[in-house]
Amino acid sequence: DSVCVGSERHYRIDGEENSTYAWRLTDPIGTVTYLPETADTITVVWNMAAGEYIMSVTQTSIHGCDSIELGTIHVFELPQAFAGINDTLCNASPYTLAMATATDYSGLLWTTTGDGLFDNAAALNSTYTFGPTDILNGTVTLTISATGYGREGSCPPAESSMTITINNLVTDIDTTPASCYSTPDGTVTFTASGGSEPYTYVLDGDTNTTGLFTGIAAGVYNYTISDASGCEITGEVNVTSPALMAATVTQLNINCFGASNGEIEITGISGGSGNYEYRINGGSWQSEVNFTGLTPGDYVVEVRDVNAPACIVILDNITITEPDILAATVTHTDNSYAGANDGTITVSDATGGTGNYEYSLDGITWQSSPIFPNLAPDTYNVIIRDASVPGCFVEVTVVEVLEGPALMADIDSTNV
């Protein structure tokens, strides 16, 4: 027979009617115990140490004949099982039952109150994968049952249970973009759920218990959220912003000394919200991309995002230039004699402007030659202009070409 400590068993021997019986039990170390029963049936409660016992019975018939029967009984300790202590998990990852122990068992079986699966329900340290219902309920109880070595009915199975709480900490994340590239006015809002309150939020070293972080510049930030049970979730959050505003700034320099016709034009604007205003040298903002009527000087060209007026970017520093003033040297020759009309005016050493010149004595007729010949006695306005900018001219000087002396002759006559 095979039994467990504490079990009750009934033994019977078939013998001749009216015989008497003497029952003896020999323990594992050879000690013999005579049992009081004399009938052919005996009840034994195995409240004794585990081991191998020999039970013998001597039958004495009414005729005085004796016969002996022997049997071996294996007594085993009761099975023991421990599923482990109740546990709280931070997520529903597969769980290995590493704390489970069992002794004196011939077989094991894990069962669950949920809908998860064991990788091997007959293994002591099985791994349990949580099912959808387990996760939804947040708890599940796992039970281990250990079957003893004794024959069926002689060893009640040992059972032990442990409850797992799935502390599934999660968070929603909302971000508000920064209004301007590199301006720290974005926000990050964490809303944790699950787990055990209160929650602690950490964003790149900044800690609070509200989950709201303000004054955030555009960038990628690491976060950690922990609950009262010590569970944590980590990750990255990206705070965006409009792209840096950029554009091409072109200039048109003044084309004539003293004029006010410089221009600045802004093209190819990008970034920001797409709604822009512009200004130069801290002046008034305008939506027009052209600045005209500019005098010589330095100009700071800025753009701002109309939807975020504090978002201002310097696009360029521009210097509007002007050419040097037109100037020249003027010489002349008077008429050689009265009525000769051979006076001249010569313009030389012209400077300023673009370097391409035309000349005039009346502002109407222009020539590229700096020499005016065959001039009659008169007063002339000598004018130079930039041939590349016809409207840019300067009266260099006023020249008076004088009449030459009258021709005189001595005439001798002879009368006839």
Secondary structure as the mmCIF struct_conf table of DSSP 4:
data_model
#
loop_
_struct_conf.conf_type_id
_struct_conf.id
_struct_conf.beg_label_comp_id
_struct_conf.beg_label_asym_id
_struct_conf.beg_label_seq_id
_struct_conf.end_label_comp_id
_struct_conf.end_label_asym_id
_struct_conf.end_label_seq_id
STRN STRN1 SER A 2 CYS A 4
TURN_TY1_P TURN_TY1_P1 VAL A 5 GLY A 6
STRN STRN2 GLU A 8 ARG A 12
TURN_TY1_P TURN_TY1_P2 GLU A 17 ASN A 18
STRN STRN3 THR A 20 THR A 26
TURN_TY1_P TURN_TY1_P3 PRO A 28 ILE A 29
STRN STRN4 VAL A 32 LEU A 35
BEND BEND1 PRO A 36 PRO A 36
BEND BEND2 ALA A 39 ASP A 40
STRN STRN5 THR A 41 VAL A 45
BEND BEND3 MET A 48 MET A 48
BEND BEND4 ALA A 50 ALA A 50
STRN STRN6 GLY A 51 THR A 60
TURN_TY1_P TURN_TY1_P4 ILE A 62 HIS A 63
BEND BEND5 GLY A 64 GLY A 64
STRN STRN7 ASP A 66 PHE A 76
HELX_LH_PP_P HELX_LH_PP_P1 GLU A 77 PRO A 79
STRN STRN8 GLN A 80 PHE A 82
STRN STRN9 ASP A 87 LEU A 89
BEND BEND6 CYS A 90 ASN A 91
STRN STRN10 TYR A 95 THR A 96
TURN_TY1_P TURN_TY1_P5 ALA A 98 MET A 99
STRN STRN11 THR A 101 THR A 103
BEND BEND7 ASP A 104 ASP A 104
BEND BEND8 SER A 106 SER A 106
STRN STRN12 GLY A 107 THR A 112
BEND BEND9 THR A 113 ASP A 115
STRN STRN13 LEU A 117 PHE A 118
BEND BEND10 ASP A 119 ASP A 119
TURN_TY1_P TURN_TY1_P6 ALA A 121 ALA A 122
BEND BEND11 ALA A 123 ALA A 123
TURN_TY1_P TURN_TY1_P7 LEU A 124 ASN A 125
STRN STRN14 THR A 127 THR A 129
HELX_LH_PP_P HELX_LH_PP_P2 PHE A 130 GLY A 131
HELX_RH_AL_P HELX_RH_AL_P1 PRO A 132 ASN A 137
BEND BEND12 GLY A 138 GLY A 138
STRN STRN15 THR A 139 THR A 147
BEND BEND13 TYR A 149 GLY A 150
HELX_LH_PP_P HELX_LH_PP_P3 ARG A 151 ARG A 151
TURN_TY1_P TURN_TY1_P8 GLU A 152 SER A 154
BEND BEND14 CYS A 155 CYS A 155
HELX_LH_PP_P HELX_LH_PP_P4 PRO A 156 PRO A 157
STRN STRN16 ALA A 158 ILE A 166
STRN STRN17 VAL A 170 THR A 176
BEND BEND15 SER A 179 CYS A 180
TURN_TY1_P TURN_TY1_P9 TYR A 181 SER A 182
BEND BEND16 PRO A 184 PRO A 184
STRN STRN18 GLY A 186 SER A 193
BEND BEND17 GLY A 194 PRO A 198
STRN STRN19 THR A 200 LEU A 203
TURN_TY1_P TURN_TY1_P10 ASP A 204 GLY A 205
STRN STRN20 ASP A 206 ASN A 208
BEND BEND18 THR A 209 THR A 210
STRN STRN21 LEU A 212 ILE A 216
HELX_LH_PP_P HELX_LH_PP_P5 ALA A 217 ALA A 217
BEND BEND19 ALA A 218 ALA A 218
STRN STRN22 GLY A 219 SER A 226
TURN_TY1_P TURN_TY1_P11 ALA A 228 SER A 229
STRN STRN23 GLU A 232 VAL A 239
HELX_LH_PP_P HELX_LH_PP_P6 PRO A 242 MET A 245
STRN STRN24 ALA A 246 LEU A 252
BEND BEND20 ASN A 255 CYS A 256
TURN_TY1_P TURN_TY1_P12 PHE A 257 GLY A 258
STRN STRN25 GLY A 262 SER A 270
BEND BEND21 GLY A 271 GLY A 271
TURN_TY1_P TURN_TY1_P13 GLY A 272 SER A 273
BEND BEND22 GLY A 274 GLY A 274
STRN STRN26 TYR A 276 ILE A 280
TURN_TY1_P TURN_TY1_P14 ASN A 281 GLY A 282
STRN STRN27 GLN A 286 GLN A 286
BEND BEND23 SER A 287 SER A 287
BEND BEND24 VAL A 289 VAL A 289
STRN STRN28 ASN A 290 LEU A 294
HELX_LH_PP_P HELX_LH_PP_P7 THR A 295 THR A 295
BEND BEND25 PRO A 296 PRO A 296
STRN STRN29 GLY A 297 ASP A 305
TURN_TY1_P TURN_TY1_P15 VAL A 306 ASN A 307
STRN STRN30 ALA A 308 ILE A 320
HELX_LH_PP_P HELX_LH_PP_P8 PRO A 323 LEU A 326
STRN STRN31 ALA A 327 THR A 333
BEND BEND26 SER A 336 TYR A 337
TURN_TY1_P TURN_TY1_P16 ALA A 338 GLY A 339
STRN STRN32 GLY A 343 THR A 351
BEND BEND27 GLY A 352 GLY A 352
TURN_TY1_P TURN_TY1_P17 GLY A 353 THR A 354
BEND BEND28 GLY A 355 GLY A 355
STRN STRN33 TYR A 357 SER A 360
BEND BEND29 LEU A 361 THR A 365
STRN STRN34 GLN A 367 GLN A 367
BEND BEND30 SER A 368 SER A 368
BEND BEND31 PRO A 370 PRO A 370
STRN STRN35 ILE A 371 LEU A 375
HELX_LH_PP_P HELX_LH_PP_P9 ALA A 376 ALA A 376
BEND BEND32 PRO A 377 PRO A 377
STRN STRN36 ASP A 378 ASP A 386
TURN_TY1_P TURN_TY1_P18 ALA A 387 SER A 388
STRN STRN37 VAL A 389 VAL A 401
HELX_LH_PP_P HELX_LH_PP_P10 LEU A 402 LEU A 407
#
